[in-house]
């Protein structure tokens, strides 16, 4: 089977799937990508890009214009592959940036399997944060326009896959009927608790080990979409009541989702300044982006892991924290509640209440033994529902079915995660 993966940040969600297919000598695996990341062996990556000119389109169509540019750039790279004699049986990719749009025209015989990560609706993340009301109807129009390339990708796809039931539910009815629910999977043999874990924070601090009062907070970028504003407002009270506690905050200062902070500053700068006079910075450690190995060790020493999110795409970090038997304090939002059940495998709090977040963290730090079973149940949830050794075979079976021209049965795939 000849397989083409398409993802700007390949391997992205396809890390394990692509590696497994590439190990099989009966498959030829190629990827189209923009940004360079470590990739599995026995796999060819073709990189492409373009110089983005100033937008020429109507303000509501600027994003659409950029998606068309990425689609064109990917299609030109695909045309070169076609001239070399590469004809994929199946194209597997993330349509979010537009690269998938024209590939069915380059290879009309290829089947297309798309990763449907998120379909925008104003009732979910867009109107969620009461502190940021939408003032003008044009904001709604822009949101609707944002879905246009995705709708084109749905029409061009033979089948799609979505990682959680909630993300699947955001799709239009006609798209849900052609979409399976399969998570990428967590490698629970690697992502697991470790009694001997240790994290050093530099010469001025002693290493952190399991049993220490370590509060962890992990985002790709520290921003409101992932609740950084609520966590940082809860932190002064936590540290005041727990003088031995330390907070380790992972994340860069850019923006992954939503609007940028005002005045050209980062959200981290803006929000930390708000509580700076209440924080003991000798016990607050901003570590930026860290290696995956250090990140896992950090989860393994965590006494309380805070995960907050708008109703939006579920982060791998929450599932990996649960797989490490972290005591996760999560926001009472979807799709967090799809995975976590209060006082069964974690603890849920009001996203908008720094007081409730602080009180829950303090409670956990005061009585760690009380929550030992919740930690074990968290890992068991991941093993039972999201383990790589269950998810990966489902993905491979779906790929084989679609590549062969078959039609999967969507409600069976959905039922597996009900």
C-alpha positions in Angstrom: 0.0 0.0 0.0 1.2 3.5 -0.9 0.4 6.0 1.8 0.7 9.8 1.8 0.5 11.7 5.1 -0.2 15.4 5.1 0.4 17.5 8.2 2.2 20.8 8.6 3.9 19.6 11.8 4.3 15.9 10.7 4.2 13.5 12.4 1.8 15.3 14.7 -1.2 13.0 15.5 0.3 10.4 13.2 3.5 9.6 15.1 2.6 6.0 16.0 0.4 5.3 12.9 3.1 6.5 10.4 5.9 4.6 12.3 3.9 1.4 12.2 3.1 1.6 8.5 6.7 2.6 7.6 8.1 -0.5 9.4 6.2 -2.8 7.1 8.2 -3.2 3.9 5.0 -3.9 1.9 4.1 -0.2 2.3 5.6 2.9 0.8 5.1 5.9 3.1 5.6 9.5 2.2 4.7 12.7 4.1 4.1 16.3 3.1 5.1 18.7 5.8 6.1 22.3 6.4 8.0 22.4 9.7 10.8 20.0 10.5 10.3 17.6 13.4 11.8 14.2 14.3 10.2 11.6 12.1 10.1 7.8 12.1 12.7 5.9 10.1 12.0 4.3 6.7 9.8 7.2 5.8 10.3 10.0 3.3 9.2 13.6 4.1 8.8 16.2 1.4 8.9 19.8 2.8 7.2 22.7 1.1 6.2 26.3 1.8 5.7 29.7 0.3 6.2 33.3 1.0 2.9 34.6 2.4 2.1 37.9 0.7 -0.1 40.6 2.3 -3.7 39.6 2.3 -5.7 40.8 -0.7 -9.1 39.4 0.2 -12.1 40.8 2.0 -11.5 40.8 5.8 -13.9 37.9 6.2 -12.0 35.9 3.6 -8.4 36.5 4.8 -8.2 33.1 6.5 -9.8 31.4 3.5 -7.2 33.1 1.3 -4.4 31.7 3.4 -5.9 28.2 3.3 -6.1 28.4 -0.5 -2.4 29.4 -0.5 -1.4 26.4 1.6 -3.6 24.2 -0.5 -1.9 25.4 -3.7 1.6 25.0 -2.2 0.8 21.4 -1.1 -0.7 20.6 -4.5 2.4 21.9 -6.3 4.6 19.6 -4.1 2.2 16.8 -4.8 2.5 17.4 -8.6 6.3 16.9 -8.3 5.7 13.6 -6.4 3.4 12.5 -9.1 6.0 13.3 -11.8 8.4 11.0 -9.9 5.9 8.2 -10.2 4.3 8.3 -6.7 0.6 7.4 -6.8 -0.8 6.9 -3.2 -3.6 4.5 -2.5 -4.7 6.6 0.4 -4.1 10.2 1.5 -4.3 10.7 5.3 -4.1 14.2 6.7 -5.1 17.1 8.8 -7.2 19.5 6.7 -7.1 22.4 9.2 -4.6 24.5 7.2 -5.9 23.8 3.7 -3.2 21.4 2.4 -5.7 18.6 1.7 -8.0 20.7 -0.5 -6.6 20.0 -4.0 -4.8 16.7 -3.5 -7.9 14.7 -4.7 -7.4 16.6 -8.0 -3.7 15.6 -8.2 -4.5 11.9 -7.5 -8.2 11.3 -8.3 -7.7 7.5 -7.7 -6.6 8.0 -4.1 -8.9 7.5 -1.2 -8.9 10.3 1.4 -9.0 9.9 5.1 -9.2 13.3 7.0 -8.5 14.1 10.7 -11.4 16.2 11.9 -9.9 18.0 14.9 -12.3 20.8 15.4 -15.4 22.4 13.7 -16.1 25.9 15.0 -19.4 26.7 16.7 -20.2 30.0 18.5 -21.9 28.0 21.3 -18.7 26.3 22.4 -15.3 28.0 22.9 -16.3 31.2 21.0 -18.8 32.4 23.6 -17.4 30.5 26.6 -15.3 33.1 28.4 -17.6 35.7 30.0 -14.7 38.0 30.4 -14.3 38.3 26.6 -17.8 39.1 25.2 -18.3 39.3 21.5 -19.3 42.8 20.6 -20.1 42.8 16.9 -21.9 40.4 14.6 -18.9 40.4 12.3 -17.1 38.2 14.8 -19.8 35.6 14.2 -19.5 35.9 10.5 -15.7 35.4 10.7 -16.3 32.2 12.7 -18.7 30.9 10.1 -16.2 31.7 7.3 -13.5 29.9 9.2 -15.4 26.6 8.6 -15.5 27.0 4.9 -12.2 25.2 4.0 -13.1 22.5 6.5 -16.5 21.9 4.8 -14.6 21.7 1.4 -12.3 19.1 3.0 -15.2 17.1 4.3 -16.8 17.0 0.9 -13.5 15.9 -0.7 -12.9 13.1 1.9 -14.0 9.5 1.6 -14.0 9.2 5.4 -12.9 11.1 8.5 -11.8 10.4 12.1 -12.1 12.5 15.2 -10.4 11.8 18.5 -13.2 12.3 21.0 -17.0 12.0 21.0 -17.4 15.7 21.9 -15.2 16.8 19.0 -17.1 14.5 16.7 -20.4 16.0 17.9 -19.4 19.5 16.8 -19.4 18.3 13.2 -22.5 18.8 11.0 -24.8 15.8 10.9 -23.8 14.8 7.4 -20.1 14.7 8.4 -20.7 12.8 11.6 -22.3 10.0 9.5 -18.9 9.6 7.7 -16.6 10.0 10.7 -15.2 7.4 13.2 -14.2 8.2 16.8 -10.7 6.9 17.5 -8.2 8.7 19.7 -4.5 8.7 18.7 -3.7 6.7 21.8 -1.4 7.1 24.8 1.6 4.7 25.1 0.9 3.7 28.7 4.0 1.5 28.7 6.1 4.7 28.4 3.7 7.2 30.1 3.4 5.7 33.5 4.2 6.5 37.2 7.7 6.1 38.5 8.5 6.1 42.2 12.1 7.1 41.5 11.3 10.1 39.3 13.2 13.3 40.0 13.1 16.8 38.5 15.8 19.4 39.2 14.9 23.1 39.1 18.5 24.4 39.3 21.1 24.9 41.9 19.0 27.1 44.1 16.3 24.5 44.6 16.4 20.9 45.8 15.1 18.2 43.3 11.4 17.5 43.2 10.4 13.9 43.9 7.1 11.9 44.3 5.6 12.9 47.6 6.7 16.6 47.4 4.1 19.3 47.2 4.5 19.9 43.5 1.7 21.6 41.5 2.0 21.2 37.8 0.4 23.2 35.0 1.2 22.3 31.3 0.2 24.1 28.1 1.8 24.6 24.8 1.4 28.3 25.3 0.2 30.0 28.5 -3.1 31.6 27.4 -6.8 31.9 28.4 -8.0 29.1 26.1 -6.2 26.7 28.5 -7.2 28.5 31.6 -3.8 30.1 32.5 -5.6 33.3 33.7 -7.7 31.3 36.2 -4.7 29.2 37.4 -2.4 32.1 38.0 -5.2 33.9 40.0 -5.6 30.8 42.1 -1.9 30.4 42.8 -1.3 33.1 45.5 -3.8 31.5 47.9 -2.5 28.0 47.2 1.1 29.1 48.1 -0.1 31.1 51.0 -1.8 28.2 52.6 0.8 25.6 51.6 4.2 27.1 52.4 6.1 24.0 51.2 4.4 23.9 47.8 6.0 24.7 44.5 4.3 25.4 41.2 6.0 24.2 38.0 4.5 25.9 34.9 5.3 24.5 31.5 4.5 26.5 28.3 5.8 29.1 26.0 4.6 32.7 25.8 3.0 32.7 22.4 -0.6 32.1 21.3 -1.9 28.8 20.1 -5.6 29.6 20.2 -7.8 32.7 20.5 -6.8 36.3 20.6 -3.5 37.9 21.5 -3.0 39.8 24.8 -3.5 43.6 24.6 -0.7 46.1 24.2 1.6 43.7 22.3 2.5 41.8 25.5 2.2 38.0 26.0 -0.6 36.6 28.1 2.0 35.4 30.6 3.4 38.9 31.1 -0.1 40.4 31.3 -1.5 37.9 33.8 1.5 37.4 36.0 1.7 41.2 36.5 -1.8 41.1 37.8 -0.8 38.9 40.8 2.9 39.6 41.0 2.8 41.3 44.4 1.0 38.3 45.8 3.4 35.6 44.6 6.5 34.1 46.1 8.5 33.7 42.9 11.1 31.5 44.7 8.4 28.8 44.6 6.9 29.5 41.1 9.0 28.0 38.3 8.3 29.0 34.6 10.2 26.4 32.7 9.1 27.2 29.2 9.2 24.4 26.6 10.9 21.2 27.9 12.0 17.9 26.5 9.4 15.0 26.5 11.5 13.0 29.0 11.7 15.9 31.5 7.9 16.5 30.9 7.1 12.9 31.8 9.3 13.1 34.9 7.5 16.3 35.9 4.2 14.5 35.7 5.6 11.6 37.7 6.5 13.9 40.6 3.3 15.9 40.5 1.1 16.0 43.6 -1.6 18.1 41.9 -1.9 18.6 38.2 -4.3 21.4 37.1 -5.8 21.2 33.6 -8.2 23.9 32.6 -9.7 24.4 29.1 -12.4 26.1 27.2 -14.8 23.7 25.5 -12.2 22.9 22.8 -9.8 20.3 21.5 -8.7 17.9 24.4 -4.9 18.1 25.1 -2.8 15.0 25.1 -1.2 16.4 28.3 -4.3 15.7 30.4 -4.5 12.1 29.3 -0.8 11.6 29.8 -1.1 13.1 33.3 -3.8 10.6 34.1 -1.6 7.8 32.7 1.1 8.9 35.1 -1.4 8.6 38.0 -1.4 12.3 38.5 -4.3 13.7 40.6 -5.8 15.8 37.9 -7.9 18.8 38.9 -9.8 19.6 35.7 -12.3 22.1 34.6 -15.9 21.2 34.4 -16.0 21.6 30.7 -16.2 19.4 27.6 -14.4 17.3 26.5 -12.7 17.1 29.9 -15.9 15.6 31.4 -15.9 13.0 28.6 -12.8 11.5 30.3 -12.9 12.6 33.9 -15.7 11.8 36.4 -15.6 13.8 39.6 -14.2 11.9 42.6 -13.9 8.7 40.5 -10.8 9.3 38.4 -10.1 13.0 39.1 -11.6 16.2 40.5 -13.6 18.7 38.6 -13.9 22.5 39.3 -15.5 25.5 37.9 -13.3 26.9 35.1 -14.2 30.5 36.2 -13.5 30.1 39.9 -9.9 30.7 41.0 -11.2 30.3 44.6 -12.6 26.8 43.9 -9.4 25.8 42.0 -7.3 27.0 44.9 -9.4 25.2 47.5 -9.3 21.9 45.6 -5.5 22.0 45.1 -5.1 22.9 48.8 -7.4 20.0 49.8 -5.3 17.5 47.7 -2.0 18.7 49.1 -3.4 18.4 52.7 -4.6 14.8 52.4 -2.6 13.1 49.6 -3.4 9.6 50.8 -7.1 10.2 50.5 -6.8 10.4 46.7 -4.6 7.5 46.0 -7.4 5.4 44.5 -8.4 8.3 42.3 -4.9 8.3 40.9 -5.0 4.6 40.2 -8.5 5.0 38.6 -7.1 7.8 36.4 -4.5 5.5 34.9 -7.0 2.7 34.5 -9.3 5.0 32.5 -6.5 5.7 30.1 -5.6 2.0 29.8 -9.2 0.9 29.2 -10.2 3.6 26.8 -7.2 5.4 25.3 -4.3 3.0 25.4 -2.2 3.0 22.2 -2.4 -0.8 22.0 -6.2 -0.5 21.5 -6.3 2.7 19.5 -3.5 1.9 17.0 -5.1 -1.3 15.7 -8.4 0.6 15.2 -6.6 3.2 13.2 -4.8 0.7 11.0 -8.0 -1.2 10.4 -9.8 2.0 9.4 -7.0 2.9 7.0 -7.0 -0.5 5.4 -10.8 -0.4 5.0 -10.8 3.1 3.4 -7.8 2.4 1.2 -9.5 -0.7 -0.1 -12.6 1.3 -1.1 -14.7 0.0 1.8 -17.2 1.9 3.9 -16.7 1.7 7.7 -19.8 1.7 9.9 -19.7 4.9 11.9 -22.0 4.0 14.7 -19.9 1.0 15.7 -16.8 3.2 16.0 -18.7 5.8 18.0 -20.1 3.1 20.3 -16.6 2.0 21.3 -16.2 5.4 23.1 -19.8 5.9 24.4 
